[in-house]
Structures are given as C-alpha cells and as structure tokens.
Amino acid sequence: MQLKLNTKLLSFNKHEIDHKIIISHFIIIIQFNFPNHAQIYTDVSKSDQGIGFAIICNQTVIKHIYF
C-alpha cells in the first residue's frame, strides 16, 4: 500500500492567516484529491490533569480520557 499525502496546508502560517481560508483550502483538497477515501480525524490533548484523545470517522466518535 502506498501512502498518499498532501502537504499543501503546511505553506500556511496559522498565526498569520484567517482560519476560514485554511479550512476552505482543506475542504478543496479533500473533495478533489481524496473523493473516495475514508476521512479519519484524530486529536490528542495533554495537561496536568490527564491525557485524552478522540477519533472521528463518518458518524462514529471515540473519546478516551485518562486521569
């Protein structure tokens, strides 16, 4: 299996550009370059109170928090 990556969003500095522009570019990349791919989103957060993560795929959301 060959991994297909698109790194076009790396050219944007999130501290210098409106986030709506970045989101619109993201949507265009997904729609035109990956129309038949599963969209899986992940997020991780760490603090002094614990660690948590989330995975989202289609309508399924998985969340875990560890204290």
Summary of the structure (lengths in Angstrom):
residues: 67
radius of gyration: 15.1
end to end distance: 36.9
largest distance: 40.6
contacts: 107
relative contact order: 0.14
helix: 28%
strand: 34%
